[in-house]
Structure formats: C-alpha cells, structure tokens
Amino acid sequence: MPSNARATSLTRRGILAAGGALGLGAVLAACGDGDKKSTGSSSSASAKSGSWEFKDDRGQTVKTKSTPKNIVAFTGMAAALKDFGVEVTGVFGPTYVEDPKTKAKKPDVQAGDLDITKVKVIGNVWGEFNIEEYLKLQPEVLITDMWEKDALWYVPEEQKAKILKIAPSVALWAAGKSMPSVLQRHADLAASLGADVQSEQVKKDKARFEAAAERLRKVAQSKKDIKVLIGSGAPDTFYVSTPVRPTDTLFFQELGLNIVVPKKLDPSGWFELLSWENVDAYKADVILLDNRTGTLQPEQLKAKPTWAALPAVKAGQVFPRVTEPVYSYAKCAPLLEDLATALENAKKVS
C-alpha cells in the first residue's frame, strides 16, 4: 500500500464523502435488481452475442450484455486504460490540483495523459465519491485498483454497498505482484474492452519497458554497494516502505537493487514510521521520495534539519518516486529509465 495518508486510509475509512441525495435509495435498489437479472453467458456465446465478461483479481467474473462503453474508473486506472486505447467517461481519485489563487486546475501526477476537461470527475480526494453524478453517467462498469484483498481503491467504504448496486465492478491488483505481471493484467483488461494491445504503439512501449528493465538490471549489478531507501514525508512522520509489497519496488528488488528493508513495520505491514528525530535510522545512499500530491517534497523538507543532514540529501541523491504508477508500458518504462540514470550517477555516501 502507498505510504503516508493515502496508505493508511484503508485502516482509517472513517473519512466520509458528501451526503447522499434524498430518494437515492429507491434508484439504487432498482439498479441492484437489474444487476441480479443479468447472468451473462459462456465465452463462446459472448463472442456471438456481443456480451462481455472479465475475471478480475478478486477472482470475480464480471458479465455484461455488451462491451462496456460508459466506464468510470479510478484516475490512475483510467490513465492506464487510455494508454492502451480505452477511453473512460468518469473518474474518481486524485485527478487535478487546483491553484489556491487562480483556481486553475492542472492534472495530478496520477492523471497521466488524461484530458481532465473531458472526463467527469466525481471525486478528487479520499472519501469523495458523488453518487448522484455517478448515476447520471449511466456507468456500465466501475474499474479500480486493489491494494488489499477485496478493498476497492478510492471507493468509500461507507458508500460501497450503494455504489456497487449501480454497476458491476472490476478490481486489479496494484500491490503484492511484480510490475510486469500487473502490466499484463491491465493489458488483458484493455484488450477485453476492445483495445488493440498488439498495435505498433503498444508493442513499441512494451519493448521500451523491457529494454529499460534490462538496463536497470545491469546497473543494479554494478552498483550493489549503493543502498536505496524508499520513503515518504509527512509533517510529523517519515515513512520507510518495505520493498516487497509495492509492485515497483518488488520489481526493483527482483532486478537486483539493494533496497533498505525496514525492521519494525506498522500493523498494516507496509512501512515503518520514523519520527523526524530518528529519520537517520537507516543508512542510505539514494532516497526515492514519494512524489504524490499531499506528501512533503524536497523543497518543503529543507525546513527539517535532520532531513537536511542525511548523507543522501547532502549528496543530492534524492529522486522522485511515482508511488502509484500508471500501469501502462508507456508510463512505467520512463520510471525504470529514470531510476537507472539516477543509479548510474550515484555515489556511495553512507
């Protein structure tokens, strides 16, 4: 699970979204009844009838009468599907950042190449999911990430039952699996939705990803003495992530990176929480710092003396980490390339 506030959100689902509308219950009940009547068909019959089905990473097979066109997805999922050739109607999750002075909106890091002016944003922060707007979109399927079994990322727990009555849902792992396998599952989903995942562009993107992985493997072998720490900054806490659960760091470890493994994980099993007084608990030559909106970035961290004193910080060897990747070959290849470049130039400083 991602570190920081978003990471702990699965254990802090008390954050409530905006209140529901009067009379919504009746509409939801009707939607639920409709879902129960739709039984789908076999794969051979699906091909003839135009029906659609997909088995997601919960092990649930979702079936609809036709291939969904009105798709509502978690922002990062929507960005990945776009790269594979599937457009969505609406999104929820970090989509834009608003300038406090001008109110101008720019895409969040998780929005990828989405045109945020052309998708309906029904929620932009944790706990926000506008069911009224969701209903207006007439969604045929809801698609999101899954960091813990059966937990739908950015679908508020308090509204989950109502939301899932409106349209069937698909969830794909965003943790616990290595990046290549997660990318393949996203390609599989996109293909089921009608995308040409054998297009020249997708082939080119995949070849770039594979070349970047091989480059990173070679760099890791030549830089075995370089210790890499995966961190995230919050006002009162520094999170040191375990490498074995996030898809990217698990893959980095498989490629041979020498990643710091925290010893005292919190109950969630994702990270160790350090006070800023103890931020030097682990020696590191390189720090990969969470780049998500809402986490402290290097410019903000300058105010913390213990951070400024870290060898990696002094050496200028702090690099952004895309903590919640957009799972397309087009977006993940640059992550590997950037990390390879960082390591190629990194020096032993701890």
The 8 nearest C-alpha neighbors of each residue, nearest first, counted from 0:
[[1, 6, 146, 269, 2, 245, 174, 244],
 [2, 0, 6, 322, 5, 3, 323, 245],
 [1, 3, 6, 0, 238, 231, 5, 4],
 [2, 4, 6, 5, 231, 7, 233, 238],
 [5, 3, 6, 7, 8, 2, 293, 233],
 [6, 4, 8, 7, 3, 1, 2, 125],
 [7, 5, 2, 1, 3, 0, 4, 8],
 [6, 8, 4, 9, 5, 10, 11, 3],
 [7, 9, 11, 5, 10, 6, 12, 4],
 [8, 10, 11, 7, 12, 6, 5, 150],
 [9, 11, 8, 7, 12, 267, 13, 6],
 [12, 10, 8, 13, 9, 7, 14, 4],
 [13, 11, 14, 9, 8, 10, 156, 155],
 [12, 14, 11, 15, 157, 156, 126, 10],
 [15, 13, 12, 126, 16, 11, 125, 155],
 [16, 14, 126, 13, 17, 157, 127, 155],
 [15, 17, 127, 126, 128, 18, 14, 155],
 [16, 18, 127, 19, 15, 129, 128, 126],
 [19, 17, 16, 20, 15, 129, 130, 21],
 [20, 18, 17, 21, 130, 23, 131, 129],
 [21, 19, 23, 22, 18, 131, 130, 24],
 [22, 20, 23, 19, 24, 25, 18, 131],
 [21, 23, 24, 25, 20, 26, 19, 27],
 [22, 24, 26, 21, 25, 20, 27, 19],
 [23, 25, 27, 22, 26, 28, 21, 161],
 [26, 24, 28, 27, 23, 22, 29, 30],
 [25, 27, 29, 23, 28, 24, 30, 22],
 [28, 26, 30, 24, 29, 25, 164, 31],
 [27, 29, 31, 25, 30, 26, 24, 32],
 [28, 30, 32, 26, 31, 27, 25, 33],
 [31, 29, 27, 165, 33, 28, 32, 164],
 [30, 32, 164, 28, 34, 29, 33, 27],
 [33, 31, 29, 35, 34, 30, 28, 36],
 [32, 34, 30, 36, 31, 35, 29, 37],
 [35, 33, 31, 37, 32, 36, 30, 164],
 [34, 36, 32, 33, 37, 31, 38, 30],
 [37, 35, 33, 34, 38, 32, 31, 39],
 [38, 36, 34, 35, 39, 33, 63, 64],
 [37, 39, 36, 40, 62, 35, 63, 34],
 [40, 38, 62, 37, 63, 64, 50, 41],
 [41, 39, 45, 44, 42, 38, 50, 62],
 [40, 42, 44, 43, 45, 39, 52, 46],
 [41, 43, 45, 44, 46, 40, 52, 51],
 [44, 42, 45, 46, 41, 47, 40, 48],
 [43, 45, 47, 41, 46, 42, 48, 40],
 [46, 44, 50, 42, 48, 43, 47, 49],
 [45, 47, 43, 44, 49, 48, 42, 50],
 [48, 46, 44, 45, 49, 43, 50, 42],
 [47, 49, 45, 50, 46, 44, 65, 64],
 [50, 48, 65, 45, 46, 47, 51, 66],
 [49, 51, 65, 64, 45, 48, 63, 66],
 [52, 50, 66, 63, 65, 62, 45, 64],
 [51, 53, 62, 61, 63, 60, 54, 50],
 [52, 54, 61, 60, 55, 62, 51, 191],
 [55, 53, 60, 59, 58, 61, 56, 52],
 [54, 56, 58, 57, 59, 169, 170, 171],
 [57, 55, 171, 58, 170, 172, 54, 59],
 [58, 56, 59, 55, 149, 170, 148, 171],
 [57, 59, 56, 55, 54, 60, 170, 61],
 [60, 58, 57, 54, 55, 61, 56, 169],
 [61, 59, 54, 53, 55, 62, 52, 58],
 [60, 62, 52, 53, 54, 59, 167, 63],
 [63, 61, 52, 39, 51, 60, 53, 64],
 [62, 64, 51, 65, 50, 39, 52, 66],
 [63, 65, 50, 51, 39, 62, 49, 66],
 [66, 64, 50, 51, 49, 63, 67, 48],
 [65, 67, 51, 192, 50, 68, 63, 49],
 [68, 66, 139, 69, 65, 70, 140, 192],
 [69, 67, 70, 66, 139, 87, 88, 192],
 [70, 68, 138, 139, 88, 67, 87, 71],
 [69, 71, 87, 140, 88, 68, 138, 139],
 [72, 70, 89, 141, 90, 88, 87, 138],
 [73, 71, 142, 90, 77, 141, 143, 74],
 [72, 74, 143, 91, 76, 90, 92, 75],
 [75, 73, 77, 90, 92, 76, 91, 110],
 [74, 76, 78, 109, 325, 77, 73, 110],
 [77, 75, 79, 73, 78, 74, 143, 72],
 [76, 78, 74, 80, 75, 79, 72, 73],
 [79, 77, 75, 81, 111, 76, 80, 110],
 [80, 78, 327, 76, 326, 82, 325, 81],
 [79, 81, 85, 83, 77, 82, 78, 189],
 [80, 82, 85, 84, 78, 83, 79, 86],
 [81, 83, 79, 80, 84, 327, 78, 329],
 [84, 82, 80, 81, 85, 196, 189, 194],
 [83, 85, 81, 194, 82, 80, 86, 195],
 [86, 84, 81, 80, 194, 83, 189, 87],
 [87, 85, 81, 84, 80, 88, 77, 70],
 [86, 88, 70, 89, 71, 77, 69, 85],
 [89, 87, 70, 118, 69, 71, 119, 86],
 [90, 88, 119, 71, 118, 120, 87, 72],
 [89, 91, 72, 120, 74, 71, 73, 121],
 [92, 90, 122, 73, 121, 74, 123, 120],
 [91, 93, 123, 74, 73, 124, 122, 94],
 [94, 92, 123, 124, 95, 107, 74, 109],
 [95, 93, 107, 110, 123, 106, 92, 74],
 [96, 94, 106, 107, 105, 104, 93, 97],
 [95, 97, 105, 104, 107, 106, 98, 94],
 [98, 96, 104, 102, 103, 99, 95, 105],
 [97, 99, 102, 103, 100, 101, 104, 96],
 [100, 98, 102, 97, 101, 103, 96, 104],
 [101, 99, 98, 102, 103, 97, 104, 96],
 [100, 102, 103, 98, 99, 97, 104, 105],
 [103, 101, 98, 97, 99, 100, 104, 96],
 [104, 102, 101, 98, 97, 105, 99, 100],
 [105, 103, 97, 96, 95, 102, 98, 106],
 [104, 106, 95, 96, 107, 97, 103, 98],
 [107, 105, 95, 110, 94, 96, 108, 115],
 [106, 108, 95, 94, 109, 110, 96, 93],
 [109, 107, 110, 111, 106, 291, 292, 94],
 [110, 108, 75, 107, 111, 74, 93, 94],
 [109, 111, 107, 94, 108, 113, 78, 74],
 [110, 112, 78, 109, 113, 108, 325, 75],
 [113, 111, 110, 78, 114, 81, 82, 106],
 [114, 112, 110, 111, 115, 78, 81, 77],
 [113, 115, 116, 117, 112, 118, 106, 110],
 [114, 116, 117, 118, 113, 106, 94, 95],
 [117, 115, 114, 118, 119, 113, 120, 104],
 [118, 116, 115, 114, 119, 88, 113, 89],
 [119, 117, 89, 88, 115, 116, 120, 90],
 [118, 120, 89, 121, 90, 88, 117, 116],
 [119, 121, 90, 122, 89, 91, 118, 123],
 [122, 120, 129, 91, 128, 119, 90, 132],
 [121, 123, 91, 128, 127, 120, 92, 124],
 [122, 124, 92, 93, 94, 91, 127, 120],
 [125, 123, 127, 92, 93, 122, 126, 91],
 [124, 126, 127, 153, 92, 123, 5, 14],
 [127, 125, 16, 155, 15, 14, 124, 128],
 [126, 128, 16, 122, 125, 124, 123, 129],
 [127, 129, 122, 121, 130, 16, 126, 91],
 [130, 128, 121, 132, 131, 133, 122, 127],
 [129, 131, 133, 132, 128, 134, 162, 19],
 [132, 130, 134, 133, 129, 135, 20, 19],
 [133, 131, 135, 134, 130, 129, 121, 136],
 [132, 134, 130, 136, 131, 135, 129, 121],
 [133, 135, 131, 137, 136, 132, 130, 138],
 [136, 134, 132, 137, 133, 131, 138, 130],
 [135, 137, 133, 134, 138, 132, 69, 88],
 [138, 136, 134, 135, 139, 69, 133, 165],
 [139, 137, 69, 136, 140, 70, 166, 71],
 [138, 140, 69, 67, 166, 70, 137, 68],
 [141, 139, 167, 166, 70, 138, 168, 142],
 [140, 142, 168, 71, 72, 70, 169, 167],
 [143, 141, 72, 169, 168, 170, 71, 140],
 [142, 144, 73, 170, 72, 152, 76, 151],
 [145, 143, 171, 152, 170, 173, 172, 151],
 [144, 146, 172, 151, 173, 152, 147, 171],
 [147, 145, 174, 173, 0, 172, 144, 148],
 [148, 146, 150, 145, 149, 0, 174, 172],
 [147, 149, 150, 145, 146, 57, 172, 151],
 [148, 150, 57, 151, 147, 145, 170, 146],
 [151, 149, 147, 148, 145, 152, 146, 9],
 [150, 152, 145, 154, 149, 144, 143, 153],
 [151, 153, 144, 154, 145, 143, 150, 146],
 [154, 152, 155, 92, 125, 151, 126, 73],
 [153, 155, 152, 151, 159, 156, 128, 126],
 [156, 154, 126, 157, 158, 159, 153, 128],
 [155, 157, 159, 158, 154, 12, 160, 13],
 [158, 156, 155, 159, 15, 160, 12, 13],
 [159, 157, 155, 156, 161, 160, 162, 154],
 [158, 160, 156, 162, 161, 157, 155, 163],
 [159, 161, 163, 162, 158, 164, 157, 156],
 [162, 160, 164, 159, 158, 163, 27, 165],
 [161, 163, 159, 164, 160, 165, 158, 130],
 [162, 164, 160, 165, 161, 166, 159, 167],
 [165, 163, 31, 161, 162, 166, 30, 27],
 [164, 166, 30, 163, 162, 27, 31, 161],
 [165, 167, 140, 139, 164, 163, 138, 168],
 [168, 166, 140, 163, 141, 61, 169, 139],
 [167, 169, 141, 140, 142, 166, 170, 163],
 [168, 170, 142, 55, 141, 143, 171, 167],
 [171, 169, 143, 144, 145, 55, 142, 56],
 [172, 170, 56, 144, 145, 55, 173, 143],
 [171, 173, 145, 174, 144, 56, 146, 170],
 [172, 174, 146, 145, 144, 171, 246, 181],
 [175, 173, 245, 246, 146, 176, 172, 244],
 [174, 176, 244, 245, 246, 177, 243, 173],
 [177, 175, 174, 246, 178, 181, 180, 172],
 [178, 176, 246, 250, 179, 249, 180, 181],
 [177, 179, 246, 181, 180, 247, 250, 182],
 [180, 178, 182, 181, 177, 183, 250, 176],
 [179, 181, 183, 182, 178, 177, 184, 176],
 [182, 180, 178, 184, 183, 179, 185, 176],
 [183, 181, 179, 185, 180, 184, 326, 327],
 [182, 184, 186, 180, 181, 185, 187, 179],
 [185, 183, 187, 181, 186, 182, 188, 180],
 [186, 184, 188, 182, 187, 183, 189, 181],
 [185, 187, 183, 189, 184, 188, 190, 182],
 [188, 186, 184, 190, 185, 189, 183, 191],
 [187, 189, 185, 191, 190, 186, 184, 192],
 [188, 190, 186, 192, 194, 191, 187, 80],
 [191, 189, 194, 187, 193, 192, 188, 196],
 [190, 192, 188, 189, 193, 187, 53, 194],
 [193, 191, 189, 190, 194, 66, 188, 67],
 [192, 194, 190, 191, 189, 195, 85, 66],
 [193, 195, 190, 84, 189, 196, 192, 85],
 [196, 194, 197, 198, 190, 193, 84, 83],
 [195, 197, 198, 194, 201, 190, 83, 186],
 [198, 196, 195, 202, 201, 199, 200, 194],
 [199, 197, 201, 200, 196, 195, 202, 203],
 [198, 200, 202, 201, 203, 197, 204, 196],
 [199, 201, 203, 198, 202, 204, 197, 205],
 [200, 202, 204, 203, 198, 199, 196, 205],
 [203, 201, 199, 205, 200, 204, 206, 197],
 [202, 204, 200, 206, 201, 205, 199, 207],
 [205, 203, 201, 329, 207, 328, 202, 206],
 [204, 206, 208, 202, 328, 207, 203, 201],
 [207, 205, 209, 203, 208, 204, 202, 210],
 [206, 208, 204, 210, 205, 209, 211, 332],
 [209, 207, 332, 205, 211, 206, 210, 328],
 [208, 210, 212, 206, 211, 207, 205, 213],
 [211, 209, 207, 213, 212, 208, 206, 214],
 [210, 212, 214, 208, 209, 213, 336, 335],
 [213, 211, 209, 215, 214, 210, 216, 208],
 [214, 212, 216, 210, 215, 211, 209, 217],
 [213, 215, 211, 217, 216, 212, 210, 218],
 [214, 216, 339, 218, 212, 213, 217, 219],
 [217, 215, 254, 213, 219, 214, 218, 212],
 [216, 218, 220, 214, 219, 215, 213, 221],
 [219, 217, 215, 221, 220, 216, 222, 214],
 [220, 218, 222, 256, 216, 255, 221, 217],
 [221, 219, 217, 218, 222, 223, 216, 255],
 [220, 222, 218, 219, 223, 217, 224, 343],
 [223, 221, 219, 224, 225, 220, 218, 342],
 [222, 224, 225, 220, 221, 219, 257, 256],
 [223, 225, 222, 226, 347, 257, 221, 284],
 [226, 224, 223, 222, 284, 347, 227, 257],
 [227, 225, 283, 284, 257, 258, 224, 285],
 [226, 228, 258, 285, 283, 286, 259, 257],
 [229, 227, 286, 259, 283, 258, 287, 230],
 [230, 228, 287, 240, 239, 286, 288, 227],
 [231, 229, 239, 288, 238, 240, 287, 228],
 [232, 230, 289, 238, 288, 237, 2, 3],
 [231, 233, 237, 295, 294, 238, 236, 230],
 [232, 234, 236, 235, 295, 294, 237, 3],
 [235, 233, 236, 232, 295, 237, 294, 275],
 [236, 234, 233, 274, 275, 237, 232, 273],
 [237, 235, 274, 233, 273, 234, 275, 272],
 [236, 238, 232, 273, 231, 272, 233, 274],
 [239, 237, 272, 231, 230, 271, 270, 240],
 [240, 238, 230, 271, 270, 229, 261, 272],
 [241, 239, 270, 229, 269, 230, 238, 242],
 [240, 242, 270, 260, 243, 269, 261, 244],
 [243, 241, 248, 249, 244, 240, 245, 260],
 [242, 244, 249, 241, 245, 248, 175, 246],
 [243, 245, 175, 174, 242, 246, 249, 241],
 [246, 244, 174, 247, 248, 249, 175, 243],
 [245, 247, 177, 178, 174, 249, 176, 248],
 [248, 246, 250, 249, 178, 245, 251, 177],
 [249, 247, 251, 242, 250, 245, 246, 252],
 [250, 248, 243, 252, 246, 242, 247, 251],
 [249, 251, 253, 247, 177, 248, 252, 178],
 [252, 250, 248, 254, 253, 249, 256, 247],
 [251, 253, 256, 255, 249, 254, 250, 248],
 [254, 252, 250, 255, 251, 249, 256, 248],
 [255, 253, 216, 251, 252, 256, 250, 219],
 [254, 256, 252, 253, 219, 216, 220, 257],
 [257, 255, 252, 219, 251, 258, 254, 223],
 [256, 258, 226, 223, 227, 255, 225, 259],
 [257, 259, 227, 256, 226, 228, 260, 252],
 [258, 260, 228, 227, 261, 226, 257, 229],
 [259, 261, 241, 258, 262, 242, 240, 228],
 [262, 260, 263, 241, 271, 259, 239, 264],
 [261, 263, 264, 260, 271, 241, 270, 259],
 [264, 262, 271, 261, 265, 270, 272, 268],
 [263, 265, 271, 270, 268, 262, 269, 266],
 [264, 266, 267, 268, 271, 270, 263, 269],
 [267, 265, 268, 264, 269, 270, 263, 271],
 [268, 266, 265, 269, 264, 270, 7, 10],
 [269, 267, 264, 266, 265, 270, 241, 271],
 [268, 270, 267, 241, 240, 0, 264, 265],
 [269, 271, 240, 264, 239, 241, 265, 268],
 [272, 270, 264, 239, 265, 263, 238, 261],
 [271, 273, 238, 237, 236, 270, 239, 274],
 [274, 272, 237, 236, 278, 277, 238, 275],
 [273, 275, 236, 276, 277, 278, 237, 235],
 [274, 276, 278, 277, 236, 273, 237, 305],
 [275, 277, 274, 278, 305, 279, 273, 306],
 [278, 276, 274, 275, 279, 280, 273, 305],
 [277, 279, 275, 280, 276, 273, 274, 237],
 [280, 278, 277, 281, 309, 282, 305, 276],
 [281, 279, 278, 277, 282, 273, 276, 261],
 [282, 280, 279, 283, 259, 278, 261, 228],
 [283, 281, 349, 279, 280, 284, 226, 259],
 [282, 284, 226, 285, 227, 349, 228, 281],
 [283, 285, 311, 226, 348, 349, 347, 225],
 [284, 286, 227, 316, 311, 283, 317, 228],
 [285, 287, 317, 228, 227, 288, 229, 318],
 [288, 286, 229, 318, 320, 319, 317, 230],
 [287, 289, 319, 230, 320, 231, 286, 318],
 [288, 290, 231, 320, 322, 291, 319, 230],
 [291, 289, 319, 320, 321, 288, 292, 322],
 [292, 290, 289, 294, 293, 108, 322, 321],
 [291, 293, 294, 290, 107, 108, 96, 93],
 [292, 294, 291, 295, 4, 233, 290, 3],
 [295, 293, 292, 232, 291, 233, 296, 231],
 [296, 294, 232, 233, 299, 300, 293, 297],
 [295, 297, 299, 298, 300, 294, 290, 232],
 [298, 296, 300, 299, 301, 295, 317, 288],
 [299, 297, 300, 301, 296, 295, 302, 303],
 [300, 298, 296, 297, 301, 295, 302, 303],
 [301, 299, 297, 302, 303, 298, 296, 295],
 [302, 300, 303, 299, 298, 307, 297, 306],
 [301, 303, 300, 304, 299, 307, 298, 306],
 [302, 304, 301, 306, 300, 305, 307, 275],
 [305, 303, 307, 306, 308, 302, 301, 300],
 [306, 304, 308, 307, 303, 276, 275, 309],
 [305, 307, 308, 304, 303, 309, 300, 278],
 [306, 308, 304, 305, 309, 312, 301, 303],
 [309, 307, 305, 306, 304, 310, 313, 312],
 [308, 310, 312, 306, 311, 307, 313, 279],
 [311, 309, 313, 312, 348, 349, 314, 308],
 [310, 312, 284, 316, 314, 285, 313, 309],
 [313, 311, 315, 309, 314, 310, 316, 307],
 [312, 314, 310, 315, 311, 309, 308, 307],
 [315, 313, 311, 312, 316, 310, 348, 317],
 [314, 316, 312, 313, 317, 311, 318, 310],
 [317, 315, 311, 285, 314, 312, 318, 286],
 [318, 316, 286, 315, 285, 312, 287, 311],
 [317, 319, 287, 288, 286, 316, 320, 341],
 [320, 318, 288, 290, 287, 289, 321, 317],
 [319, 321, 289, 288, 287, 322, 290, 318],
 [322, 320, 324, 323, 290, 289, 319, 291],
 [321, 323, 320, 289, 324, 1, 290, 291],
 [322, 324, 321, 325, 1, 109, 75, 291],
 [325, 323, 321, 326, 322, 331, 109, 75],
 [324, 326, 75, 79, 327, 330, 78, 109],
 [327, 325, 79, 182, 324, 331, 328, 185],
 [326, 328, 79, 329, 330, 325, 182, 331],
 [327, 329, 331, 205, 204, 330, 332, 208],
 [330, 328, 204, 327, 331, 332, 82, 205],
 [329, 331, 327, 328, 332, 325, 333, 326],
 [332, 330, 334, 328, 333, 329, 327, 326],
 [331, 333, 208, 334, 335, 330, 328, 329],
 [334, 332, 336, 335, 331, 337, 330, 329],
 [335, 333, 331, 337, 332, 336, 338, 330],
 [336, 334, 338, 333, 332, 337, 211, 339],
 [335, 337, 333, 339, 338, 211, 334, 340],
 [338, 336, 340, 334, 339, 335, 333, 341],
 [337, 339, 341, 335, 340, 336, 342, 334],
 [338, 340, 215, 336, 342, 337, 341, 343],
 [339, 341, 343, 337, 338, 342, 336, 344],
 [342, 340, 338, 339, 344, 343, 345, 337],
 [343, 341, 345, 339, 344, 340, 338, 218],
 [342, 344, 340, 341, 345, 339, 218, 222],
 [345, 343, 342, 341, 340, 346, 339, 316],
 [346, 344, 342, 343, 341, 316, 347, 285],
 [345, 347, 348, 344, 284, 225, 342, 314],
 [346, 348, 284, 225, 349, 345, 224, 226],
 [347, 349, 284, 310, 346, 311, 314, 283],
 [348, 284, 282, 283, 310, 347, 311, 226]]
